[in-house]
Amino acid sequence: MQLVAEMIFWLAAAALVYTYAGYPILLFMASALRGKPVRRGAYTPMVTVIIAAYNEERDLAAKLENTLALDYPKSHLEIIVTSDCSQDRTDEIALSFASRGVRLHRQTQRLGKTAAQNAAVEKANGEVLLFSDATTHYERDVLKVMMPSFADAQVGCVTGNVVYKEQANSAIGQGTRSYWNYEFFLKKHESSICSLIGVCGCMYAVRKSAYVPLYHEACSDFLIATMMVKQGLRAVYEPGAICTEEPNKEANKEFAVRVRIITQTISDLWRNRSMLNPVQHGFYAVELLSHKVMRYLVPFFLLLILITSGVLATSSKLYAVLLVGQLFFYLLALLSFLVERAGIKTHWLAIPQYFLITNFASLFALMKLLRGERYVRWEPVRTVPAAGDQSTVRTIMSSGEGGSAV
């Protein structure tokens, strides 16, 4: 039993180390040895900016002003607000910008963000489609930075760099920034080797000729990259194209967002599981397996490491130390949550807390999928009551049998 426990411990530990350290090292080396640069060139296509909105009266006017101020020829810029049956002043605000060229599309039925984007694409005149959220602000030069990549005929999609800013400077915000700094390192090298496996949902551009309408419950910012690869194209990362977002500053809201995204992504992976075959899809399959599948298995690696080190700790000082180290790490994460609830800022505890949030979210998402639940709509509910109040996010799910849960 001791030998079996040791084997399980070290196999799980090796999987964990590969997921967070081995894979980035592999990417760095592969990028240096076989990097495939994008052949950028002068290119100024007609661009349609598609802003998906549901009850976005708080932010939409500022977003439209930001979009109209982009440094790009006005004759080559089209703006469509696609409203998913908004119930507040979203449509009214969009219509107030009609004299400045903004078009409103309102869905006749509430079908979710992806369906609203699909409908807007049908009405778009641009050669390139730029998808955006209503809460995202772009730097003025984003189009001038992103469009040259489309001069490369093999590029079907381009995403940019999200900078998370918040005045409160919370532990969750700090954890979000640390997480995305790590993610953008991976994106940089995945883009260089073959293709991204996912893009930033608040800023990505797609050739209209390569856009494939996605099923309504899809995580579009993940699945769009796979759709490009299926067509023999690449999704690439342009770090110079910068936009800003405000991160969640409360653990429960960030947890809900991570659960939604992971649930949708696992479902998308299952639907497109043929892409996980390295024989057919080469290094792109390695990226999917390492960046997504292994990442979502981390909670199980952690559980196996904890259990086996607990079993072995009674007869080995090494495993006893490793067990105490794990428990101390989890205690720090719990402490971060408690002091955050008390209104105390703890930046040095941000990483343990965020690590635990993301991995609990993976476990929770898998449980939901096994129960047949699916996320079909994302409903950002913006409120304006108190200065500095963070918007809340409510997510609606439906089960495979047609039932629903909130």
C-alpha positions as CSV (number, residue, x, y, z in Angstrom):
1,M,0.0,0.0,0.0
2,Q,2.9,2.4,0.8
3,L,4.4,1.8,-2.6
4,V,1.1,2.3,-4.4
5,A,0.6,5.6,-2.4
6,E,4.0,6.8,-3.3
7,M,3.5,6.1,-7.0
8,I,0.2,7.9,-7.0
9,F,1.7,10.9,-5.1
10,W,4.6,11.3,-7.5
11,L,2.6,10.8,-10.6
12,A,0.0,13.4,-9.5
13,A,2.8,15.7,-8.4
14,A,4.5,15.3,-11.8
15,A,1.2,16.1,-13.6
16,L,0.8,19.2,-11.5
17,V,4.3,20.4,-12.1
18,Y,3.9,19.8,-15.9
19,T,0.6,21.7,-16.0
20,Y,1.9,24.9,-14.4
21,A,5.7,24.8,-15.1
22,G,6.6,22.0,-17.6
23,Y,4.1,23.2,-20.3
24,P,5.2,26.8,-20.2
25,I,8.8,25.6,-20.5
26,L,7.8,23.4,-23.4
27,L,6.1,26.4,-25.1
28,F,9.1,28.6,-24.6
29,M,11.5,26.1,-26.1
30,A,9.1,25.2,-29.0
31,S,8.6,28.9,-29.8
32,A,12.3,29.5,-29.9
33,L,13.0,26.5,-32.1
34,R,10.0,26.5,-34.5
35,G,8.3,29.8,-34.0
36,K,6.1,30.9,-37.0
37,P,6.1,34.7,-37.3
38,V,3.0,36.5,-38.6
39,R,3.6,38.2,-42.0
40,R,2.2,41.6,-41.1
41,G,1.7,44.2,-43.8
42,A,-0.3,47.3,-44.6
43,Y,-4.0,46.5,-44.5
44,T,-7.0,48.7,-43.9
45,P,-10.1,46.7,-44.4
46,M,-13.7,47.6,-43.6
47,V,-14.2,46.7,-39.9
48,T,-17.5,46.1,-38.1
49,V,-17.3,46.5,-34.4
50,I,-20.0,44.2,-32.8
51,I,-20.9,45.1,-29.2
52,A,-23.0,42.5,-27.5
53,A,-25.3,44.0,-24.9
54,Y,-27.9,43.0,-22.3
55,N,-29.0,45.7,-19.9
56,E,-25.9,47.7,-20.4
57,E,-27.3,51.2,-19.8
58,R,-24.6,51.9,-17.2
59,D,-21.7,51.5,-19.6
60,L,-22.9,51.6,-23.2
61,A,-22.7,55.3,-23.9
62,A,-19.1,55.5,-22.7
63,K,-18.3,52.4,-24.7
64,L,-19.8,53.9,-27.9
65,E,-17.9,57.1,-27.4
66,N,-14.7,55.1,-26.9
67,T,-15.4,53.1,-30.1
68,L,-16.2,56.2,-32.2
69,A,-12.9,57.7,-31.1
70,L,-10.8,54.9,-32.4
71,D,-7.9,56.0,-34.7
72,Y,-9.2,54.4,-37.9
73,P,-10.7,55.8,-41.1
74,K,-14.4,56.5,-40.4
75,S,-15.3,55.4,-43.9
76,H,-14.0,51.9,-43.0
77,L,-15.6,51.6,-39.6
78,E,-19.1,50.2,-38.8
79,I,-20.5,49.8,-35.3
80,I,-23.4,47.5,-34.4
81,V,-24.9,47.1,-31.0
82,T,-26.6,43.7,-30.8
83,S,-29.1,43.8,-27.9
84,D,-30.3,40.5,-26.5
85,C,-33.8,41.7,-25.6
86,S,-32.5,44.3,-23.2
87,Q,-35.1,45.5,-20.7
88,D,-33.4,48.8,-19.6
89,R,-32.3,51.9,-21.7
90,T,-29.7,50.0,-23.7
91,D,-31.6,50.1,-27.0
92,E,-32.6,53.8,-26.4
93,I,-28.9,54.7,-25.8
94,A,-27.8,52.8,-28.9
95,L,-30.4,54.6,-31.0
96,S,-29.3,58.0,-29.7
97,F,-26.0,57.4,-31.5
98,A,-27.7,56.5,-34.9
99,S,-26.8,60.0,-36.3
100,R,-23.1,59.1,-35.7
101,G,-23.4,55.8,-37.6
102,V,-24.2,53.4,-34.8
103,R,-26.7,50.6,-35.8
104,L,-28.9,48.7,-33.4
105,H,-29.9,45.1,-33.8
106,R,-32.4,43.8,-31.3
107,Q,-33.0,40.1,-31.0
108,T,-36.7,39.0,-31.2
109,Q,-36.0,36.3,-28.7
110,R,-33.7,36.1,-25.6
111,L,-31.1,33.5,-26.8
112,G,-27.9,34.7,-25.2
113,K,-24.7,36.4,-26.1
114,T,-23.4,34.0,-28.8
115,A,-26.8,34.0,-30.6
116,A,-26.8,37.8,-30.5
117,Q,-23.3,37.9,-32.0
118,N,-24.3,35.4,-34.8
119,A,-27.3,37.6,-35.7
120,A,-25.1,40.8,-35.9
121,V,-22.6,39.1,-38.1
122,E,-25.3,38.5,-40.7
123,K,-25.9,42.2,-40.8
124,A,-22.3,43.3,-40.8
125,N,-20.6,44.8,-43.9
126,G,-17.1,44.6,-42.7
127,E,-14.4,42.3,-44.1
128,V,-13.2,42.0,-40.5
129,L,-15.4,41.6,-37.4
130,L,-14.2,43.0,-34.0
131,F,-16.2,41.6,-31.1
132,S,-16.4,43.6,-27.9
133,D,-18.1,43.8,-24.5
134,A,-19.9,47.0,-23.4
135,T,-17.6,47.3,-20.4
136,T,-14.3,47.2,-22.3
137,H,-12.4,50.3,-23.3
138,Y,-10.0,50.2,-26.1
139,E,-6.8,52.2,-26.7
140,R,-7.3,54.4,-29.7
141,D,-4.8,52.5,-31.9
142,V,-6.1,49.0,-31.4
143,L,-7.4,48.6,-35.0
144,K,-4.2,50.0,-36.5
145,V,-2.3,47.5,-34.4
146,M,-4.5,44.5,-35.1
147,M,-5.3,44.8,-38.8
148,P,-1.7,44.3,-40.2
149,S,-1.8,40.7,-39.0
150,F,-4.7,40.1,-41.4
151,A,-2.3,40.8,-44.3
152,D,-1.1,37.2,-43.6
153,A,-3.6,35.0,-45.4
154,Q,-3.1,32.3,-42.8
155,V,-4.4,34.5,-40.0
156,G,-8.1,34.2,-39.4
157,C,-8.4,35.7,-35.9
158,V,-6.5,38.3,-33.8
159,T,-6.8,39.0,-30.1
160,G,-5.2,41.6,-28.0
161,N,-4.0,42.3,-24.4
162,V,-6.4,43.0,-21.6
163,V,-5.2,45.2,-18.7
164,Y,-7.2,44.8,-15.5
165,K,-7.6,48.0,-13.5
166,E,-9.5,48.7,-10.4
167,Q,-9.5,51.5,-7.8
168,A,-10.2,49.2,-4.8
169,N,-7.0,47.1,-5.5
170,S,-8.6,44.0,-3.9
171,A,-7.0,40.6,-3.4
172,I,-9.3,39.1,-6.0
173,G,-8.3,41.8,-8.4
174,Q,-4.6,41.2,-7.7
175,G,-5.2,37.5,-8.2
176,T,-7.0,38.1,-11.5
177,R,-4.1,40.2,-12.8
178,S,-1.5,37.6,-11.7
179,Y,-3.5,34.9,-13.4
180,W,-3.8,36.8,-16.7
181,N,-0.2,37.7,-16.7
182,Y,0.6,34.0,-16.7
183,E,-2.1,33.3,-19.3
184,F,-0.7,36.0,-21.7
185,F,2.7,34.4,-21.4
186,L,1.1,31.2,-22.7
187,K,-0.8,33.0,-25.4
188,K,2.3,34.7,-26.7
189,H,4.1,31.4,-27.2
190,E,1.1,29.4,-28.4
191,S,0.5,32.1,-31.0
192,S,4.1,31.9,-32.1
193,I,4.1,28.1,-32.5
194,C,0.9,27.5,-34.4
195,S,-2.3,29.1,-33.0
196,L,-4.0,30.3,-29.9
197,I,-6.5,27.9,-28.3
198,G,-8.6,30.8,-27.0
199,V,-8.9,34.5,-27.3
200,C,-9.9,37.4,-25.1
201,G,-13.7,37.6,-25.3
202,C,-13.8,41.3,-24.8
203,M,-11.5,42.0,-27.8
204,Y,-11.0,39.7,-30.8
205,A,-11.2,40.2,-34.5
206,V,-12.2,37.6,-37.1
207,R,-12.2,37.5,-40.9
208,K,-15.9,37.6,-41.8
209,S,-15.2,35.0,-44.5
210,A,-13.9,32.6,-41.8
211,Y,-16.6,33.2,-39.2
212,V,-18.6,30.1,-38.5
213,P,-21.9,30.7,-36.6
214,L,-21.6,29.0,-33.2
215,Y,-24.2,27.1,-31.2
216,H,-25.9,29.3,-28.6
217,E,-24.3,27.8,-25.5
218,A,-20.7,27.9,-26.9
219,C,-17.9,29.8,-25.1
220,S,-17.2,31.8,-28.2
221,D,-13.9,33.2,-27.1
222,F,-12.6,29.7,-26.7
223,L,-14.3,27.9,-29.6
224,I,-13.5,30.6,-32.2
225,A,-9.8,29.6,-32.2
226,T,-10.7,25.9,-32.9
227,M,-13.0,27.0,-35.7
228,M,-10.0,28.8,-37.3
229,V,-7.7,25.8,-37.0
230,K,-10.4,23.6,-38.6
231,Q,-10.2,25.8,-41.6
232,G,-6.4,25.7,-41.8
233,L,-6.1,29.2,-40.3
234,R,-4.4,30.6,-37.2
235,A,-5.7,32.7,-34.2
236,V,-2.8,34.9,-33.1
237,Y,-2.0,37.2,-30.2
238,E,-1.1,40.9,-30.7
239,P,0.2,42.3,-27.4
240,G,0.3,45.8,-28.6
241,A,-3.5,45.9,-29.0
242,I,-4.6,47.0,-25.5
243,C,-7.9,47.3,-23.8
244,T,-8.9,47.8,-20.2
245,E,-11.4,46.0,-17.9
246,E,-12.2,46.2,-14.3
247,P,-11.8,42.8,-12.5
248,N,-14.2,41.4,-10.0
249,K,-13.2,42.3,-6.5
250,E,-15.3,39.7,-4.7
251,A,-14.5,36.0,-4.4
252,N,-18.1,34.8,-5.0
253,K,-18.5,36.8,-8.2
254,E,-15.2,35.6,-9.6
255,F,-16.0,32.1,-8.7
256,A,-19.3,32.3,-10.5
257,V,-17.6,33.7,-13.6
258,R,-14.9,31.0,-13.6
259,V,-17.6,28.2,-13.2
260,R,-19.5,29.6,-16.2
261,I,-16.5,29.8,-18.4
262,I,-15.1,26.4,-17.4
263,T,-18.4,24.7,-17.8
264,Q,-18.9,26.1,-21.3
265,T,-15.3,25.3,-22.3
266,I,-15.4,21.7,-21.1
267,S,-18.6,21.2,-23.1
268,D,-16.9,22.7,-26.2
269,L,-13.9,20.4,-25.7
270,W,-16.2,17.4,-25.6
271,R,-18.1,18.4,-28.7
272,N,-14.8,19.0,-30.5
273,R,-12.8,16.1,-28.9
274,S,-11.4,15.0,-32.3
275,M,-9.2,18.1,-32.0
276,L,-7.4,16.5,-29.1
277,N,-5.7,14.0,-31.4
278,P,-2.0,15.0,-31.9
279,V,-1.7,12.6,-34.9
280,Q,-4.3,14.6,-36.8
281,H,-3.8,18.1,-35.3
282,G,-0.2,18.2,-34.3
283,F,1.0,20.7,-31.7
284,Y,-2.5,22.3,-31.5
285,A,-3.8,19.1,-29.9
286,V,-0.8,19.3,-27.4
287,E,-1.9,22.8,-26.5
288,L,-5.5,21.8,-25.9
289,L,-4.5,18.8,-23.8
290,S,-1.9,20.8,-21.8
291,H,-3.6,24.1,-21.4
292,K,-7.2,23.0,-21.0
293,V,-7.6,19.3,-20.2
294,M,-4.7,19.1,-17.8
295,R,-5.6,22.4,-16.2
296,Y,-9.1,21.2,-15.5
297,L,-7.8,18.0,-14.0
298,V,-5.6,19.9,-11.4
299,P,-8.2,19.6,-8.6
300,F,-8.0,15.8,-8.9
301,F,-4.2,16.0,-8.8
302,L,-4.3,18.1,-5.7
303,L,-6.7,15.8,-4.0
304,L,-4.6,12.7,-4.8
305,I,-1.5,14.5,-3.5
306,L,-3.2,15.5,-0.3
307,I,-4.6,12.1,0.4
308,T,-1.5,10.1,-0.4
309,S,0.8,12.5,1.5
310,G,-1.6,12.1,4.5
311,V,-1.3,8.3,4.3
312,L,2.5,8.4,4.0
313,A,3.1,11.2,6.6
314,T,2.8,8.7,9.5
315,S,5.9,6.8,8.4
316,S,8.0,9.5,6.6
317,K,9.2,13.0,7.6
318,L,9.4,14.0,4.0
319,Y,5.7,13.4,3.4
320,A,4.8,14.9,6.7
321,V,6.5,18.1,5.7
322,L,4.8,18.0,2.3
323,L,1.4,17.5,4.0
324,V,2.0,20.4,6.4
325,G,3.0,22.6,3.4
326,Q,-0.2,21.8,1.6
327,L,-2.4,22.5,4.6
328,F,-0.6,25.7,5.3
329,F,-1.1,26.9,1.7
330,Y,-4.9,26.1,1.9
331,L,-5.0,27.8,5.2
332,L,-3.6,31.0,3.6
333,A,-6.2,30.8,0.9
334,L,-9.0,30.5,3.6
335,L,-7.4,33.3,5.6
336,S,-7.4,35.6,2.5
337,F,-11.1,34.9,2.0
338,L,-11.9,35.7,5.7
339,V,-9.9,38.9,5.9
340,E,-11.4,40.0,2.6
341,R,-14.9,39.5,4.1
342,A,-13.8,41.6,7.0
343,G,-12.8,44.4,4.6
344,I,-9.0,44.0,5.0
345,K,-6.7,44.2,2.0
346,T,-4.3,41.3,1.7
347,H,-2.3,41.4,-1.5
348,W,0.2,38.8,-0.4
349,L,-2.6,36.3,0.0
350,A,-4.0,36.9,-3.4
351,I,-2.4,34.1,-5.3
352,P,-3.3,31.2,-2.8
353,Q,-6.9,32.5,-2.8
354,Y,-7.2,32.8,-6.6
355,F,-5.5,29.4,-7.1
356,L,-8.1,27.8,-4.9
357,I,-11.0,29.7,-6.5
358,T,-10.0,28.6,-10.0
359,N,-9.6,25.0,-9.1
360,F,-12.7,24.7,-7.0
361,A,-14.5,26.3,-10.0
362,S,-13.1,23.5,-12.3
363,L,-14.4,20.8,-9.9
364,F,-17.8,22.6,-9.6
365,A,-18.1,23.0,-13.3
366,L,-17.4,19.3,-13.9
367,M,-20.1,18.4,-11.4
368,K,-22.6,20.6,-13.2
369,L,-21.8,19.0,-16.5
370,L,-22.2,15.5,-15.1
371,R,-25.7,16.6,-13.8
372,G,-26.6,17.7,-17.3
373,E,-26.6,21.4,-16.6
374,R,-25.5,23.9,-19.3
375,Y,-25.0,27.6,-19.4
376,V,-27.1,29.0,-22.2
377,R,-27.2,32.7,-21.3
378,W,-24.9,35.1,-19.6
379,E,-26.7,38.0,-18.0
380,P,-24.5,40.9,-16.7
381,V,-26.8,42.9,-14.5
382,R,-25.3,46.4,-14.1
383,T,-26.3,48.6,-11.2
384,V,-25.5,52.1,-10.5
385,P,-26.5,52.6,-6.8
386,A,-23.3,53.5,-5.0
387,A,-20.2,55.0,-6.2
388,G,-17.6,52.4,-6.9
389,D,-20.1,49.5,-6.6
390,Q,-19.1,46.5,-8.7
391,S,-21.6,45.2,-11.2
392,T,-23.1,41.9,-10.4
393,V,-23.2,38.9,-12.7
394,R,-26.2,36.5,-12.8
395,T,-25.9,33.4,-14.8
396,I,-28.8,31.3,-16.1
397,M,-28.4,27.5,-16.7
398,S,-30.6,24.9,-18.2
399,S,-30.5,21.2,-17.7
400,G,-30.4,18.7,-20.5
401,E,-33.9,17.7,-19.6
402,G,-35.3,21.2,-20.1
403,G,-35.4,22.1,-16.4
404,S,-33.7,25.3,-15.1
405,A,-31.6,26.5,-12.2
406,V,-30.3,29.8,-11.2
